[in-house]
Amino acid sequence: MHDVVIVGGGPAGFTAALYTARAKLDTLLIEKAFYGGQMATTNEMENYPGFEEPISGSELASRMANQARRFGAEIIQDEVKGLMLNETVKTIETAKGAHHAKTVILCMGASPKELGLPQEQKLRGSGVSYCATCDGAFFKGRQVAVVGGGDTACEDALYLSRFCSKVTVIHRRDALRAVKTLQEAVFSNPKIEIVWDTAVEDILGDMGVEGLKLKNLKTGVQSEIAVNGVFVAIGIEPRTSLVKDMVKLNANGYIVTDERMQTSIPGVYAAGDIREKPLRQVITAASDGAVAAYMAEKHISENNL
């Protein structure tokens, strides 16, 4: 019987493991793939406190894992197949067997929707980005494109216009879907150009993004534009399939928690990108993980588990 089982090995999960293990709780963290989640796909991070020089996401993930291990957390690579959370003792079914716990912290994260282009994965982190806040400063004085037409795409375009010489917004439709205030800000920004009724057919470049191949969806006309980076802003999908019929989710599928990271089930907490929140960054995920760990410890103590 574990005191805490943490599902997911991103910054939220590793921070939670660090805090629970340091509090002398029997801690198990389960990650099915590579350590770090989305953070591990970032070549350079320069906005995480404490690092004067940029650090790669994979290196930061490795350090977080090692730090949690140093305090006694057990970290395994396995795939969680099912969860039974409503009883006092929680059961976590994995591909290799079952684990039981007094509390569970859900840190499965979220995944950005991709364009599905052949070059997309190859150039991810080398000009292809899904987070303007994370990577925008790397493109100072350069030309970039934003793909999408909703709130996030407009927010990204406005943010990138602070650094970039030109921002081209590429949208499949003839009208933006963002709220009116964001649309007005985009239309009035001289650095932002919108290409309507257009889809990205290919990302050009070998070692880095050099341009985009476009197709007008109404006329069929193909064209190319030169850009140094492309920011994909067509949506994010929370990884909540394991718990969609168990804990309360919002309309977009994110887990609803209070400020204590408590879900709708006692003893079950959620931290990081998987939960409903206004900002998804490594530092906010780490903060969530610390809070969830503290509340898990309190739950065990207060209920004499």
N, C-alpha and C positions, 0 to 999 in steps of 0.2 A: 504494500500500500504506500503510495507516494503522497506527500502533503500537497504537492502541486504538479500538475502536468501542463506543459506549455506546448501548444500546437502551432508551429511556425518558427523558423529561424531567421527572421529579419531583425532589424534594430529594436523593434518592440519586444520580440521574444527574447532576444539575448539580454536586454536590459532587465526584463522581468526575471529571467533566470539568475542574473547577477544579484539582484536585490533579495530574491527568496532564498537563494543558497547562502548568501551572506547573513541572512537572518536565521540560519541553521535549519531551514526547512528542507525536507527531502524533495529534491527538484529533478524532474525529468523534462527535457525539451526534445520534441520530435520534429524533424525537418525531413521532408521527402526528397528534396533535390539538393541544390547548392546553398551554402550559407549566405545570408545577406539579403535574399529577396531581390526586389528591384534595385536596391542599393548596390548589389554586386555587379550590375550591368553598367555602372557609371565609372568611366576611366579616371576622372579626376573630380574630387570633391574639395571645394575651397570654402564652404560655408558651414562646416561643422566645427563648433567651438573647440579650441585647444590645439589646432593644427595650423601653424603659421604658413606652412607650405602645403599644397594640395596633396591629398591622399586618395588612393583608389578605393572605390567602394568595396571591392573584394578584400583588400588589405584591412580596411576598417572592420569588416565583418569577421575576419579571422581573429583580429585583436579582441573584439567583443566576445567571441566564442571562448577564446583562451582565458579571458578574464573571468567569465562565468565558471569555467572549469576549475580555475584556481581556488574558488570558494566552495567547490564540491558539487556543482551542478553536473548531472549526467546528460550528455547530448548524443542522440542517436539519429541515424538516417534510416527512416522507415516511412511508409505511407499510411496515413490514418484512413481507414475504410468506413468507420462508423463511430458515432458517439451516443452514449446514453447518459444524459445529463440531469434528469429530473429527480433522481434518487439522491440521498445524502452521500452515498459513495458513487462517484462518477466512473463510468467505464469507457475506455478508449480502445477501440478495436483497430488493430493495424494489420498490415500484410504479414507480419511475423508473429503476431500474438496479441494478447489483451493486456492492458494496464489499468490499474485502479487508482483513484485519487480522491482526496478530500475536496480539492478545488481544481478548476480548469481555467486557464487563460488562453483565449482564442486570439492568435496573431497570424492568421493566414494571409493577410494583406489584400492587395487588389492589383489587377493587371490592366495596363492601358490597352485599349483597342488598337489593333495594328492595321496598316493598309493592306498587308498581305502581298507585298511586292518582293521579288527575288533578292534585291539588294538590301532590303530593309534590315534584316538581322545582321548581315555582314558589316554594315556601316553604322549599326547602333553603337553609340558612344564615340563615333568618328564623324559626326555631322548629323546623324539622325538622333533626335531627342524626343522625349515625351513629357518633358518638364522644363518650361521656360524659366521658372524661378530657380531651378537647379543649375541650368547650363547657359542661360542667356548672356552672362558676363563674359563667357569665352568667345563671343562673336562680336566684340566691340569693333565698330567701324566697318562691319561686313554686311553683306546682303543675305537675308534669310527668308524662308517661306514658312507660313503657318497653314496647316491643312485642317479645315473645319469651319463651321459657321455659327456655333453656339456661344454661350457665355464664356467658356474656357478659352476658345479660340480667340475671341475678341480681347479678353483679359491678357492672354499671352502676347497678342500682337501689340497691344498698348505697352506692356512691360518691355518687350523686345525693342520697341522704338526708342527707349532710353539709351540703348547701347548701339544699335545697328544703324547703318546708313540708310537701309531700305528694308521694309517688311512687306512681303507679298502674301496676302491672304487668298487661299485657293478654296473655293466653295462649290459644291456640286449643284447648288440651286441658284435661283436668281434673287434671293432675299436672305438676309441673315436671320438666324433663329434666336439671337441674343436679345436681352432686354433692351428697351429703347435707349436708355442712358448710355449703355455700352456701345450701341450702334452709332449714336451721335458722336461719341468720343472717337471712334474709329474713323468715321467719315470726315471728321474735321482735322485729323492728324495728317500733316503733309508727308510724313515718312511712310505711310501705309497705303498700299494699292490693293484693290480687290479684283480678283479674276473670277468672274461669275460662270456658272453652268459648266464647271470644269473639274475633271478628275485627274489625279496623278497616275500615270501609266508606268513610270519607271523612275528610279533614282540613279542619276549618272555619277560616275566616279569610281575609282579603284581603291585608293587608300583613304579617301575622304570624299564627302559630298562635293560635287562640282556643279551640279545642275539637276533639273527635273524635266522629264518628258511629260507633256500634258495633252489632254484630249478634251475638246469642247463637246459636251454631251448632246448639244442640240444640232450642231453643224457637222460634227465628226472631224473637224479640222484638228490636226496635231501640231504641236509647237514645243519649243524648248526654252527654258529660262535658266540663266546662270545664277546659282545661289551657293553659299558656303555651308548652309545648314538648313534642315527642315524639321519643324516642330509639329508633331502629329497630335492633334487635339480633337479627336472624334469620339471621345468618351473613355470611361474607366469602368471596369467590371470588378466588383468585390468578390473575393473567393469565399462565398457563403453557402455553397451547395451542401456542405456537410450539416449545416444547422438551419437551413431555410424553413423547416417546419418545426423548429424547436424554440429559438429565441425570437424576440420581436425585431423585425427589420423595417426600415423606412421604405418609401415608394421606389427608391433606386436600388434597393437590395442591400444597403449597409446596415450593420448591427446597431441598434439604438441602445445607448448606454447613458448613465448619468455621469456627473463629473468624477465619480469614484470608479468609473469603468465597469460598473455593475450592469449586467444584462438583465433580461426579464426572468432569469432563473437564478435563485440564490446559490452562491458559491461558484458562479460562472461569470468570468470577466472577459472583456474584449479590449484589445489595445492595437494602436497603429492604424494603417490604412483601411482595415476592414470595418472600422466603426464610423458612424456618422460624425463628421467634424468639418470645420471650415478650411483647414490647411493640412496637406499631406506632405510632410518633409521628414527626413531622418531624425531631426531633433525633436519633432513633435511625437513621432513614434516612440522614441526613447523615453520621453516624458510620460506618455501613456503607460508604457511598460512598467515604469517605476511606481506609478500610482496603482496599477492593477496588482502588482506584487505586494504592496503595502496593505491593500484591502483584502487580498487573499490571506495574508498573515493574520489580520484582524478577525476575519471570518472564522478561521480555525480556532483562534484563541477564545473568541466570544461564545462559540458554540461547543467548546470543550471537545473538539474532534481529535 
